[in-house]
Structure formats: structure tokens, C-alpha cells
Amino acid sequence: MNRLGTLIGALAWEQLGHLQSREVGEVLERALRRMKRYLRRRGALATDDADESNVADDESPAATE
């Protein structure tokens, strides 16, 4: 028996419903904004002031950490 043998019986998979296209799009848009912000902070992407103004309040650095 391996070290995880006692935990295997306690785990259960609970299937969720399928995501709608709108939900996938929302996640993708948020991920893209966060990746662009990350790259800009590290100087790997040119800064565009117009893009920065489109960042939602919930995307502030304090909210994402």
C-alpha cells in the first residue's frame, strides 16, 4: 500500500454542468487582461494607456493576490 492509500477512498469526483460560451469568454477575457498586465510590469510588452483604463476594479493588484 502506498502513502496515499488511506486518502484514495475519501476523494470523490463531482461533475459540474457544461460551461456556456459566455462563461468561457469571460474567463478568457480576464486571463488576457491579467497576462497583459503581468507582461507590461516586467517590461516584456509595450505600454498602451488606453488598455490600462479598461481594467475593471476587481482586477486591481490587491484583489488578485
Residue frames as a rotation matrix with the C-alpha (Angstrom) as fourth column:
MET 1
0.585 0.811 0.000 0.00
0.811 -0.585 0.000 0.00
0.000 0.000 -1.000 0.00
ASN 2
-0.295 -0.696 0.654 1.32
0.640 -0.653 -0.406 3.47
0.710 0.299 0.638 -0.87
ARG 3
-0.909 -0.157 -0.387 1.31
0.404 -0.563 -0.721 6.54
-0.105 -0.811 0.575 1.37
LEU 4
-0.752 0.652 -0.097 -1.86
-0.658 -0.733 0.174 7.85
0.043 0.195 0.980 -0.25
GLY 5
-0.782 0.418 -0.462 -3.72
0.213 0.876 0.432 4.59
0.585 0.240 -0.774 0.13
THR 6
-0.544 0.597 -0.590 -5.78
0.772 0.080 -0.631 5.89
-0.330 -0.798 -0.504 3.02
LEU 7
-0.551 0.310 -0.775 -6.79
-0.206 -0.950 -0.234 9.06
-0.809 0.031 0.588 1.14
ILE 8
-0.981 0.110 -0.160 -7.93
-0.141 0.161 0.977 7.42
0.133 0.981 -0.142 -2.08
GLY 9
-0.503 0.842 -0.192 -11.24
0.825 0.535 0.183 6.27
0.256 -0.066 -0.964 -0.62
ALA 10
-0.168 0.429 -0.888 -12.00
0.646 -0.633 -0.428 9.76
-0.745 -0.645 -0.171 0.71
LEU 11
-0.796 -0.176 -0.580 -11.76
-0.252 -0.774 0.581 11.52
-0.551 0.608 0.572 -2.66
ALA 12
-0.028 0.829 0.559 -14.85
0.693 0.419 -0.587 11.87
-0.720 0.371 -0.586 -4.83
TRP 13
-0.956 -0.223 0.188 -15.42
0.284 -0.561 0.778 13.43
-0.068 0.797 0.600 -8.24
GLU 14
-0.012 0.963 -0.267 -18.43
0.511 -0.224 -0.830 15.71
-0.859 -0.147 -0.490 -8.55
GLN 15
-0.590 -0.188 0.785 -19.21
0.807 -0.155 0.569 16.58
0.015 0.970 0.243 -12.13
LEU 16
-0.403 0.423 -0.811 -20.41
0.040 -0.878 -0.478 20.11
-0.914 -0.225 0.337 -12.85
GLY 17
0.656 0.698 0.287 -22.57
0.388 0.014 -0.921 21.23
-0.647 0.716 -0.261 -15.73
HIS 18
0.004 -0.630 0.776 -21.06
0.999 -0.030 -0.029 22.32
0.042 0.776 0.629 -19.02
LEU 19
-0.430 -0.226 -0.874 -19.81
0.337 -0.938 0.077 25.89
-0.837 -0.262 0.480 -19.28
GLN 20
0.720 0.650 0.243 -21.66
0.531 -0.292 -0.795 28.20
-0.446 0.702 -0.555 -21.62
SER 21
0.177 -0.662 0.729 -19.73
0.886 -0.215 -0.411 30.04
0.429 0.718 0.548 -24.33
ARG 22
0.608 0.115 0.786 -20.35
-0.078 -0.976 0.203 33.32
0.790 -0.184 -0.584 -22.49
GLU 23
0.957 -0.235 0.170 -18.74
-0.154 0.085 0.984 31.95
-0.246 -0.968 0.046 -19.32
VAL 24
0.402 -0.846 0.351 -15.69
0.857 0.482 0.180 30.70
-0.322 0.228 0.919 -21.21
GLY 25
0.254 -0.251 0.934 -15.38
0.623 -0.696 -0.357 34.09
0.740 0.673 -0.021 -22.91
GLU 26
0.863 0.116 0.492 -15.49
-0.257 -0.737 0.625 35.94
0.435 -0.666 -0.606 -19.58
VAL 27
0.777 -0.619 0.114 -12.73
0.212 0.427 0.879 33.78
-0.593 -0.659 0.463 -18.13
LEU 28
0.235 -0.697 0.678 -10.64
0.972 0.178 -0.154 34.18
-0.013 0.695 0.719 -21.29
GLU 29
0.491 -0.007 0.871 -11.01
0.274 -0.948 -0.162 37.98
0.827 0.318 -0.464 -21.29
ARG 30
0.943 -0.134 0.303 -9.99
-0.332 -0.373 0.867 38.21
-0.002 -0.918 -0.396 -17.64
ALA 31
0.580 -0.769 0.269 -6.99
0.548 0.613 0.570 35.93
-0.603 -0.183 0.777 -18.18
LEU 32
0.264 -0.466 0.844 -5.88
0.873 -0.258 -0.415 38.01
0.411 0.846 0.339 -21.17
ARG 33
0.719 0.033 0.694 -6.07
-0.129 -0.975 0.179 41.27
0.683 -0.218 -0.697 -19.18
ARG 34
0.897 -0.376 0.232 -4.08
-0.211 0.095 0.973 39.75
-0.388 -0.922 0.006 -16.33
MET 35
0.426 -0.771 0.473 -1.40
0.817 0.552 0.164 38.32
-0.388 0.316 0.866 -18.65
LYS 36
0.370 -0.259 0.892 -1.01
0.593 -0.673 -0.442 41.65
0.715 0.693 -0.095 -20.46
ARG 37
0.856 -0.033 0.517 -0.68
-0.369 -0.739 0.564 43.50
0.363 -0.673 -0.644 -17.14
TYR 38
0.777 -0.590 0.220 1.92
0.189 0.551 0.813 40.97
-0.600 -0.590 0.540 -15.93
LEU 39
0.278 -0.690 0.668 3.99
0.960 0.218 -0.174 41.33
-0.026 0.690 0.723 -19.11
ARG 40
0.554 -0.039 0.832 3.80
0.232 -0.952 -0.199 45.15
0.799 0.303 -0.519 -19.04
ARG 41
0.951 -0.164 0.261 5.01
-0.303 -0.339 0.891 45.27
-0.058 -0.926 -0.372 -15.43
ARG 42
0.480 -0.802 0.356 8.05
0.331 0.541 0.773 43.23
-0.812 -0.253 0.526 -16.39
GLY 43
0.022 -0.471 -0.882 8.81
-0.580 -0.725 0.373 45.29
-0.815 0.503 -0.289 -19.50
ALA 44
-0.701 -0.287 0.653 8.05
0.240 0.768 0.594 42.47
-0.672 0.573 -0.469 -21.91
LEU 45
-0.064 0.751 0.657 5.11
0.997 0.027 0.067 44.28
0.033 0.660 -0.751 -23.55
ALA 46
-0.809 -0.221 0.545 4.76
0.308 -0.948 0.073 47.87
0.501 0.227 0.835 -24.73
THR 47
-0.623 0.579 -0.526 2.52
0.495 -0.229 -0.838 50.05
-0.606 -0.783 -0.144 -22.56
ASP 48
-0.634 0.557 0.537 -0.76
0.370 -0.391 0.843 51.28
0.679 0.733 0.042 -24.01
ASP 49
-0.977 0.198 0.074 -2.53
-0.171 -0.537 -0.826 53.78
-0.124 -0.820 0.559 -21.75
ALA 50
-0.265 0.937 -0.229 -5.90
-0.892 -0.148 0.428 53.14
0.367 0.317 0.874 -23.41
ASP 51
-0.058 0.190 -0.980 -5.72
0.008 0.982 0.190 49.46
0.998 0.003 -0.059 -22.44
GLU 52
-0.857 -0.364 -0.364 -4.91
0.350 0.106 -0.931 50.27
0.378 -0.925 0.036 -18.81
SER 53
-0.761 0.608 0.226 -8.13
-0.647 -0.688 -0.328 52.29
-0.044 -0.396 0.917 -18.45
ASN 54
0.030 0.805 -0.592 -10.20
-0.705 0.437 0.559 49.22
0.709 0.401 0.581 -19.39
VAL 55
-0.712 -0.333 -0.618 -9.05
0.157 0.782 -0.603 47.19
0.684 -0.527 -0.505 -16.38
ALA 56
0.348 0.937 -0.005 -12.01
0.123 -0.041 0.992 46.52
0.929 -0.346 -0.130 -14.09
ASP 57
0.262 -0.184 0.947 -11.91
-0.851 -0.507 0.136 47.48
0.456 -0.842 -0.289 -10.42
ASP 58
0.858 0.105 0.502 -11.84
-0.383 0.782 0.492 43.81
-0.341 -0.615 0.711 -9.42
GLU 59
0.767 -0.640 0.056 -8.65
0.485 0.520 -0.703 43.43
0.421 0.566 0.709 -11.44
SER 60
0.647 -0.558 0.521 -6.65
-0.648 -0.761 -0.010 45.66
0.402 -0.331 -0.854 -9.12
PRO 61
-0.243 -0.847 -0.473 -3.39
-0.367 0.531 -0.764 44.11
0.898 -0.012 -0.440 -7.84
ALA 62
-0.706 -0.006 0.708 -4.74
-0.706 0.077 -0.704 43.88
-0.050 -0.997 -0.058 -4.29
ALA 63
0.304 0.932 0.197 -7.79
-0.874 0.355 -0.332 41.91
-0.379 -0.071 0.923 -5.46
THR 64
0.691 -0.037 -0.722 -5.76
-0.501 0.695 -0.515 39.37
0.521 0.718 0.461 -7.44
GLU 65
-0.365 -0.912 -0.190 -3.20
-0.417 0.342 -0.842 38.46
0.833 -0.228 -0.505 -4.80
